[in-house]
């Protein structure tokens, strides 16, 4: 049903100059397009400026827009992931760029195993493992996992432990001091668990001490004129900072929930309901009281 009370020109004036996602609706209130923006104010206004060369597809879409809504995010990165979630949930008619099976990576800690590993995962399953993300850079995730192996010495093999302890020789990672070889019984399950807890704290955002250690090593390498090593540390620091950016649009618990927000002024009030399904923010609705 067409919303006759929505004045597009008036609503354009209210748009914030902040990152976020915008959602276009047609005359039947179907979602026909979802997009992201560094500045919602600048991006959404462009659709309704007649002087701009928007292309045939966009011109056609604009003729069907009857209202729009938007969700503000803290960063362009968050907007990108939210855009992906909404497109996959609603399959808007005019979206083509993100309609394939592209997914963003998670860091998965296999806490459902006796000796957990840290791996890259493209899906968040309900398997009692811990998930962090999603993130938009696969390379940054891999760099961070590599860093975790260097700092915390967790295993990366697929051996079934403790069943396979002592059945094979330790792998290369043990010899280059990136694994404490639980496959040989060289570290107890209790001590290994302490290292896993340190990794979980790091991935939860307590990474200042790790960054300080990397910065100290980078500075030491520079003072010793080992510039290649210093560059490696600098690149790892950059990757960790990128991966550590918090994503508020995905809940690693994977639960379904509705989140309500209420705003009121004098005799007017509005309720916003955000719909979270499978741990992902997939949409919202609002009601006036």
C-alpha positions as CSV (number, residue, x, y, z in Angstrom):
1,X,0.0,0.0,0.0
2,X,1.4,3.4,-1.0
3,X,2.4,5.7,1.9
4,X,0.7,9.1,0.9
5,X,2.0,10.8,4.1
6,X,5.7,10.5,3.2
7,X,7.1,13.7,1.8
8,X,10.3,12.8,0.1
9,X,11.7,16.3,-0.2
10,X,11.0,17.0,3.5
11,X,12.6,13.8,4.6
12,X,15.7,14.5,2.5
13,X,16.2,17.6,4.7
14,X,16.4,15.4,7.8
15,X,19.1,13.0,6.6
16,X,22.3,13.0,8.7
17,X,25.7,13.4,7.2
18,X,26.8,10.1,8.8
19,X,27.6,6.6,7.5
20,X,24.7,4.2,7.2
21,X,22.4,2.1,5.1
22,X,19.4,3.4,3.2
23,X,16.3,1.3,2.1
24,X,14.0,2.3,-0.8
25,X,10.3,1.2,-0.8
26,X,7.9,1.2,-3.8
27,X,4.2,2.0,-4.0
28,X,3.3,-1.4,-2.4
29,X,5.9,-0.8,0.4
30,X,8.2,-3.5,-1.0
31,X,11.9,-3.0,-0.5
32,X,13.3,-2.5,-4.0
33,X,16.8,-1.3,-3.2
34,X,19.3,-1.3,-0.3
35,X,22.5,0.8,-0.4
36,X,25.3,2.0,1.8
37,X,26.8,5.5,2.2
38,X,29.6,7.3,3.8
39,X,27.2,10.3,4.1
40,X,23.5,9.4,4.0
41,X,22.7,13.0,3.4
42,X,24.8,13.3,0.3
43,X,24.2,9.8,-1.1
44,X,20.4,9.6,-0.8
45,X,19.9,13.2,-2.2
46,X,21.7,12.2,-5.4
47,X,18.9,9.9,-6.4
48,X,16.4,12.8,-6.5
49,X,18.6,15.4,-8.3
50,X,17.3,15.6,-11.9
51,X,20.6,17.1,-13.2
52,X,22.6,14.0,-12.4
53,X,23.3,11.3,-15.0
54,X,22.2,8.2,-12.9
55,X,21.9,5.5,-15.6
56,X,18.9,3.7,-16.9
57,X,18.5,1.2,-14.0
58,X,18.6,3.9,-11.4
59,X,16.4,6.3,-13.3
60,X,13.8,3.5,-13.6
61,X,14.1,2.6,-9.9
62,X,13.6,6.3,-8.8
63,X,10.3,6.4,-10.6
64,X,9.0,3.6,-8.2
65,X,10.4,5.1,-4.9
66,X,7.6,6.2,-2.6
67,X,9.5,6.3,0.6
68,X,12.9,5.6,2.1
69,X,14.3,4.8,5.5
70,X,17.8,4.6,6.9
71,X,19.9,3.1,9.6
72,X,22.9,5.0,11.0
73,X,26.1,3.1,11.6
74,X,29.4,4.0,13.3
75,X,31.5,3.4,10.2
76,X,31.5,2.7,6.5
77,X,32.7,-0.9,7.3
78,X,29.6,-1.5,9.5
79,X,27.4,-0.1,6.8
80,X,28.9,-2.5,4.2
81,X,28.2,-5.6,6.3
82,X,24.7,-4.4,7.2
83,X,24.0,-3.7,3.5
84,X,25.0,-7.3,2.7
85,X,22.8,-8.7,5.5
86,X,19.7,-6.8,4.3
87,X,20.2,-7.6,0.7
88,X,20.4,-11.3,1.4
89,X,17.4,-11.2,3.6
90,X,15.1,-9.1,1.4
91,X,16.4,-9.7,-2.2
92,X,15.5,-6.2,-3.5
93,X,14.6,-6.0,-7.1
94,X,17.2,-3.4,-8.1
95,X,20.2,-4.8,-6.2
96,X,22.6,-6.7,-8.4
97,X,26.0,-6.1,-6.9
98,X,25.6,-8.2,-3.8
99,X,23.1,-10.8,-4.8
100,X,25.6,-13.6,-5.2
101,X,26.9,-15.9,-2.4
102,X,29.6,-13.6,-1.3
103,X,30.0,-13.7,2.4
104,X,32.3,-11.9,4.8
105,X,34.7,-13.9,7.0
106,X,34.5,-14.6,10.7
107,X,37.3,-15.6,13.1
108,X,36.2,-18.9,14.7
109,X,37.7,-20.3,17.9
110,X,36.7,-24.0,18.1
111,X,35.9,-24.0,21.8
112,X,33.8,-27.1,21.1
113,X,37.1,-29.0,20.8
114,X,39.3,-30.3,23.6
115,X,42.3,-28.3,22.2
116,X,40.7,-25.4,20.3
117,X,42.0,-23.9,17.1
118,X,41.6,-20.4,15.6
119,X,40.4,-20.6,12.0
120,X,38.7,-18.5,9.3
121,X,35.0,-19.3,8.7
122,X,32.5,-18.1,6.1
123,X,29.5,-19.1,8.2
124,X,28.4,-18.7,11.8
125,X,27.0,-22.0,12.9
126,X,25.3,-23.1,16.2
127,X,28.1,-25.5,17.1
128,X,29.2,-24.1,20.5
129,X,32.3,-22.5,18.9
130,X,33.0,-18.8,19.4
131,X,32.7,-16.5,16.4
132,X,34.1,-12.9,16.0
133,X,33.0,-10.7,13.1
134,X,32.1,-10.6,10.3
135,X,34.9,-8.6,8.8
136,X,35.3,-7.2,5.3
137,X,39.0,-8.1,4.8
138,X,39.9,-11.8,4.5
139,X,43.6,-10.9,4.4
140,X,43.3,-9.0,7.7
141,X,41.6,-12.0,9.3
142,X,44.4,-14.3,8.0
143,X,47.1,-11.9,9.2
144,X,45.4,-11.8,12.7
145,X,45.1,-15.6,12.9
146,X,48.8,-15.8,11.9
147,X,49.6,-13.3,14.6
148,X,47.6,-15.3,17.2
149,X,49.7,-18.4,16.3
150,X,52.9,-16.4,16.8
151,X,51.8,-14.9,20.1
152,X,49.8,-17.6,21.8
153,X,51.1,-20.8,20.1
154,X,47.7,-22.5,19.5
155,X,47.6,-25.4,17.1
156,X,46.5,-25.1,13.5
157,X,46.4,-28.8,12.5
158,X,43.2,-30.9,12.0
159,X,44.3,-33.8,14.3
160,X,41.7,-35.1,16.6
161,X,43.0,-34.5,20.1
162,X,43.4,-36.0,22.7
163,X,42.8,-39.2,20.7
164,X,45.8,-38.7,18.4
165,X,48.3,-37.5,20.9
166,X,51.7,-39.0,20.2
167,X,50.6,-40.8,17.0
168,X,52.6,-38.5,14.6
169,X,55.6,-36.2,14.8
170,X,55.1,-32.5,15.6
171,X,54.6,-30.3,12.6
172,X,56.7,-27.4,11.4
173,X,54.9,-24.9,13.5
174,X,56.3,-26.5,16.6
175,X,59.9,-26.2,15.3
176,X,59.4,-22.5,14.4
177,X,57.9,-21.9,17.8
178,X,54.4,-21.1,16.7
179,X,52.7,-24.1,18.4
180,X,53.3,-25.8,21.8
181,X,52.6,-29.2,20.3
182,X,49.6,-30.5,22.3
183,X,49.7,-33.3,19.7
184,X,52.8,-34.6,21.6
185,X,51.5,-33.9,25.1
186,X,54.1,-31.2,25.5
187,X,51.4,-28.9,27.1
188,X,48.6,-29.8,29.4
189,X,45.0,-29.2,28.6
190,X,44.8,-26.8,31.5
191,X,47.8,-24.7,30.3
192,X,46.5,-24.8,26.7
193,X,43.1,-23.6,28.0
194,X,44.8,-20.5,29.6
195,X,46.2,-19.6,26.2
196,X,42.8,-20.0,24.6
197,X,41.3,-17.6,27.2
198,X,44.0,-15.1,26.3
199,X,43.0,-15.4,22.7
200,X,39.4,-14.9,23.5
201,X,40.2,-11.8,25.5
202,X,42.3,-10.5,22.6
203,X,39.5,-11.0,20.1
204,X,37.0,-9.4,22.5
205,X,38.9,-6.2,22.2
206,X,41.5,-6.5,25.0
207,X,44.4,-6.2,22.5
208,X,46.2,-3.2,23.9
209,X,48.9,-5.3,25.5
210,X,49.5,-7.2,22.2
211,X,49.7,-4.0,20.2
212,X,52.2,-2.6,22.7
213,X,54.3,-5.7,22.4
214,X,54.3,-5.4,18.6
215,X,55.1,-1.7,18.7
216,X,58.0,-2.4,21.1
217,X,59.3,-5.1,18.7
218,X,58.9,-2.8,15.7
219,X,60.8,0.0,17.4
220,X,63.5,-2.4,18.5
221,X,63.9,-3.7,15.0
222,X,64.2,-0.2,13.7
223,X,66.8,0.7,16.2
224,X,68.8,-2.4,15.2
225,X,68.4,-1.4,11.5
226,X,66.3,-4.5,10.7
227,X,63.9,-2.5,8.6
228,X,62.2,-5.5,6.9
229,X,61.2,-7.0,10.2
230,X,60.0,-3.5,11.4
231,X,57.8,-3.3,8.3
232,X,56.4,-6.8,9.0
233,X,55.4,-5.7,12.5
234,X,53.9,-2.4,11.3
235,X,51.7,-4.4,8.8
236,X,50.6,-6.8,11.5
237,X,49.7,-3.8,13.7
238,X,47.6,-2.3,10.9
239,X,45.8,-5.6,10.3
240,X,45.0,-6.2,13.9
241,X,43.5,-2.7,14.3
242,X,41.4,-3.3,11.2
243,X,40.1,-6.7,12.3
244,X,39.6,-5.4,15.9
245,X,37.0,-2.8,14.8
246,X,33.8,-3.7,16.6
247,X,30.8,-4.8,14.5
248,X,27.5,-3.9,16.2
249,X,25.3,-5.4,13.5
250,X,26.0,-9.0,14.1
251,X,25.5,-10.9,17.4
252,X,27.9,-13.9,17.8
253,X,25.3,-15.7,19.9
254,X,23.3,-16.3,16.7
255,X,20.0,-15.7,18.6
256,X,16.7,-14.3,17.3
257,X,15.5,-11.2,19.1
258,X,13.6,-8.0,18.7
259,X,15.2,-4.8,20.1
260,X,13.0,-1.8,21.0
261,X,14.0,1.8,21.2
262,X,11.5,4.5,22.4
263,X,11.8,8.3,21.8
264,X,9.3,10.8,23.1
265,X,8.8,14.6,23.1
266,X,5.9,16.2,24.8
267,X,2.8,14.3,23.7
268,X,4.4,12.5,20.7
269,X,6.3,9.2,20.9
270,X,7.8,6.7,18.4
271,X,8.9,3.1,18.9
272,X,11.6,1.6,16.7
273,X,11.8,-2.2,16.6
274,X,15.0,-3.8,15.2
275,X,14.6,-7.4,14.0
276,X,17.6,-9.7,14.7
277,X,17.4,-13.2,13.2
278,X,20.2,-15.7,13.4
279,X,22.3,-13.1,15.0
280,X,22.0,-10.7,12.1
281,X,20.2,-7.4,11.9
282,X,17.8,-7.9,9.0
283,X,15.3,-5.0,9.3
284,X,13.2,-2.7,11.4
285,X,9.8,-1.1,11.8
286,X,8.4,1.9,13.7
287,X,5.2,2.8,15.3
288,X,3.8,6.2,16.5
289,X,2.1,6.4,19.8
